Amino acid sequence: ERQRKEEEAAEAAEKGGSQGRPQSGKLSPELKKVRIRRPREHKGSVFVPLPDGTAVMYQLDGKAGPPEPEMEPIVREVQCKATFTEGLPVKNWLNKPQRFTVRMEPQPEGTTTLKGASYIDVPAHAERTYSLKFHTYVEGTTEAKITLSNDATGEYALFNVTFVASESPVLSTFQVSTVVRQGKEIEIALANPLRVPVPTKAECDNPDIVLEEEYELRPLGETQCALVYRPLLPCQAVPCQVKFSSAELGDFIYQLNLDALPAGADRAMVFKAPLGGVAKQTFRFRHFMATGCTYTCETAHPEVFTCESSVSAPEAGGRD
């Protein structure tokens, strides 16, 4: 067989325009890329007949290593407590449909989740988008490798993704309105996806909001956290923020827009006394300030009604 090929090569050289003169050329064999599960070695040979009747043979050794990621590492900045969806372009390099099984590693821990379909079907020589959903309650960086494997052939494609979670945004806004010194209760639902109760500290940048120092969030559900808006002075459209914080769930931030209407008369006092006589009553009012203070007292008709010029009140305590 080898001799026959050499004779055919010699005849072709004699009939060609080169008139049998030796010619030079360049042969560049390539190893076809396949996306295998583990490294593999391939061997082959190339037989090249020459115009002068001789021939050369080359021994080929190829080694296929693991595939490189489909694209540069994906880095996304996201916000806590908001679901983010990343689309991964999945290409089918074969001339027949492929089903890719999806594996994510390492799996996130705690309140961070990385989810997607368990497989994706891609037609021959086509591309489909795989939706990867990321959600976290706390700030931090999450890295993962997404591998899409053809279980029948062992071929696979992979992606490296990194999600950098920043501070939680304002989750919701409440419009709250009441009358001065009249409390208005607000309930905010906080979710706890963990299987254990989570204590969370609460704070607000407005002293008219009365809330507990700490709330306990029940496991695997929502907890209604009650707070009270009790203004002491009239106001309109005053913004403030309420923040609930815990190491396990991070920060829950809510905005309140506050309105306080002026208060009317608390109640009427009726005096009955004979001419020349005296009737005396005690007027009681509630003091809500966190510090003690002194109130001045006066009447509209001092010739008829008299009272002490001032009265002191101690600091108020508790939500009520």
HELIX and SHEET records of a PDB file:
HELIX    1   1 ARG A    2  LYS A   15  1                                  14    
SHEET    1   A 2 ARG A  40  PRO A  49  0                                        
SHEET    2   A 2 ALA A  55  ALA A  64 -1                                        
SHEET    1   B 5 ILE A  74  GLN A  79  0                                        
SHEET    2   B 5 TYR A 156  SER A 166  1                                        
SHEET    3   B 5 GLY A 140  SER A 149 -1                                        
SHEET    4   B 5 GLN A  98  GLU A 105 -1                                        
SHEET    5   B 5 TYR A 119  VAL A 122 -1                                        
SHEET    1   C 3 PHE A  84  LYS A  91  0                                        
SHEET    2   C 3 GLU A 127  HIS A 135 -1                                        
SHEET    3   C 3 THR A 113  LYS A 115 -1                                        
SHEET    1   D 5 VAL A 170  VAL A 179  0                                        
SHEET    2   D 5 GLY A 250  LEU A 261  1                                        
SHEET    3   D 5 CYS A 235  SER A 246 -1                                        
SHEET    4   D 5 VAL A 198  CYS A 204 -1                                        
SHEET    5   D 5 GLU A 214  LEU A 217 -1                                        
SHEET    1   E 3 LYS A 184  ASN A 192  0                                        
SHEET    2   E 3 GLY A 221  TYR A 229 -1                                        
SHEET    3   E 3 ILE A 209  VAL A 210 -1                                        
SHEET    1   F 2 CYS A 293  THR A 296  0                                        
SHEET    2   F 2 SER A 310  ALA A 313 -1                                        
END                                                                             
